[in-house]
Amino acid sequence: MIVFVFALPSLAWSQMNKISWEGKLSFGINAMSIKDNDTRPSGTYYPADGNTFKVNNLPSVSLGMNAIFKIDDHWSWSGGLALTTRNMLVANQDGNYYGQSQYNVLYLQVPVLLRYTSDELGSSNLRIHVGLGPSSDLKIGESLIGADGAHYWNLANNNYYQDPTRGRNGANAPVPLFNIINWGIYFTGGVDWAITDKFTIYSGLKINPSFINMINSKLTFDTNKTNGQVIKVNSGVSFTSTIIGLDFGFKF
């Protein structure tokens, strides 16, 4: 028993020596994919709401910190937290009407990656790294920038007096426009440069597609205009996001 108690600090220290830390900053674009299943004008069928589509890809920024757990000289796995933006510029064409909206969404991202790091390339202190794994995103904020020409913000927030055409939802009360949870795959690859035995800087590419429709599954159309039917907004239109960016960071 005494030997076990005295061995615990040594064991903990040996495990701590297998953990390194990583801070990173990423710049990229949010390549939105918007699919509208019914582009008929709302005058023909109200829930169709015309055609909704992407106008442009917008910048995305991510700032985070990871713990890296070493398995052997090449393999490791990591987990951490990152603040990540998924911003979008959306348009709606409904008959003769056309309007745009910019929606900004901020997530707390939790990627868990399996990583591979190569041997040193000659005597250059450079190594190649790649990583792949799932990423869960928790929404911590959403906002509208400027006017809501595409109507979705007014619909979600029940802004009937500002937007009498589309500004009332089925709950007749404000609800979030975007789901609180998102999920996707996270790929990263790049080059490590060892400055010292304990400190490394790196840069690389990341690709982070999400697979969940971002539109809130509880957001429904005004039942006064759907003959009492409860019709989900995300049953007709889908917003998904892929972030493509450059990573810059350090490990210690």
ChimeraX attribute file (.defattr): number of C-alpha atoms within 10 A of each C-alpha:
attribute: neighborCount
match mode: 1-to-1
recipient: residues
	/A:1	6
	/A:2	6
	/A:3	7
	/A:4	9
	/A:5	9
	/A:6	10
	/A:7	11
	/A:8	11
	/A:9	11
	/A:10	11
	/A:11	11
	/A:12	10
	/A:13	10
	/A:14	11
	/A:15	12
	/A:16	12
	/A:17	10
	/A:18	13
	/A:19	16
	/A:20	16
	/A:21	15
	/A:22	19
	/A:23	17
	/A:24	18
	/A:25	18
	/A:26	21
	/A:27	19
	/A:28	19
	/A:29	21
	/A:30	24
	/A:31	22
	/A:32	24
	/A:33	15
	/A:34	17
	/A:35	17
	/A:36	18
	/A:37	14
	/A:38	16
	/A:39	20
	/A:40	18
	/A:41	18
	/A:42	16
	/A:43	12
	/A:44	11
	/A:45	14
	/A:46	15
	/A:47	23
	/A:48	20
	/A:49	25
	/A:50	22
	/A:51	21
	/A:52	25
	/A:53	20
	/A:54	18
	/A:55	16
	/A:56	14
	/A:57	18
	/A:58	18
	/A:59	17
	/A:60	21
	/A:61	21
	/A:62	21
	/A:63	19
	/A:64	18
	/A:65	18
	/A:66	20
	/A:67	17
	/A:68	22
	/A:69	20
	/A:70	18
	/A:71	12
	/A:72	10
	/A:73	10
	/A:74	12
	/A:75	16
	/A:76	18
	/A:77	19
	/A:78	20
	/A:79	16
	/A:80	17
	/A:81	18
	/A:82	21
	/A:83	19
	/A:84	23
	/A:85	24
	/A:86	23
	/A:87	24
	/A:88	25
	/A:89	18
	/A:90	24
	/A:91	21
	/A:92	22
	/A:93	19
	/A:94	19
	/A:95	15
	/A:96	7
	/A:97	11
	/A:98	14
	/A:99	15
	/A:100	20
	/A:101	22
	/A:102	20
	/A:103	20
	/A:104	17
	/A:105	18
	/A:106	20
	/A:107	22
	/A:108	20
	/A:109	24
	/A:110	19
	/A:111	23
	/A:112	22
	/A:113	22
	/A:114	17
	/A:115	22
	/A:116	18
	/A:117	19
	/A:118	15
	/A:119	13
	/A:120	14
	/A:121	10
	/A:122	8
	/A:123	6
	/A:124	9
	/A:125	15
	/A:126	19
	/A:127	17
	/A:128	17
	/A:129	20
	/A:130	19
	/A:131	20
	/A:132	20
	/A:133	18
	/A:134	16
	/A:135	20
	/A:136	19
	/A:137	21
	/A:138	17
	/A:139	19
	/A:140	13
	/A:141	14
	/A:142	18
	/A:143	13
	/A:144	15
	/A:145	10
	/A:146	10
	/A:147	13
	/A:148	20
	/A:149	19
	/A:150	25
	/A:151	21
	/A:152	22
	/A:153	25
	/A:154	25
	/A:155	30
	/A:156	28
	/A:157	18
	/A:158	23
	/A:159	19
	/A:160	16
	/A:161	10
	/A:162	12
	/A:163	15
	/A:164	12
	/A:165	12
	/A:166	23
	/A:167	21
	/A:168	26
	/A:169	26
	/A:170	24
	/A:171	16
	/A:172	18
	/A:173	13
	/A:174	17
	/A:175	17
	/A:176	17
	/A:177	23
	/A:178	22
	/A:179	16
	/A:180	16
	/A:181	17
	/A:182	20
	/A:183	20
	/A:184	17
	/A:185	18
	/A:186	21
	/A:187	20
	/A:188	21
	/A:189	21
	/A:190	18
	/A:191	17
	/A:192	22
	/A:193	18
	/A:194	19
	/A:195	11
	/A:196	10
	/A:197	8
	/A:198	9
	/A:199	14
	/A:200	17
	/A:201	19
	/A:202	21
	/A:203	20
	/A:204	18
	/A:205	18
	/A:206	22
	/A:207	17
	/A:208	23
	/A:209	20
	/A:210	22
	/A:211	14
	/A:212	15
	/A:213	22
	/A:214	21
	/A:215	22
	/A:216	18
	/A:217	15
	/A:218	17
	/A:219	25
	/A:220	23
	/A:221	24
	/A:222	24
	/A:223	16
	/A:224	12
	/A:225	14
	/A:226	14
	/A:227	8
	/A:228	11
	/A:229	13
	/A:230	15
	/A:231	17
	/A:232	19
	/A:233	24
	/A:234	18
	/A:235	15
	/A:236	16
	/A:237	21
	/A:238	18
	/A:239	21
	/A:240	19
	/A:241	24
	/A:242	19
	/A:243	25
	/A:244	21
	/A:245	21
	/A:246	20
	/A:247	21
	/A:248	17
	/A:249	18
	/A:250	18
	/A:251	20
	/A:252	15
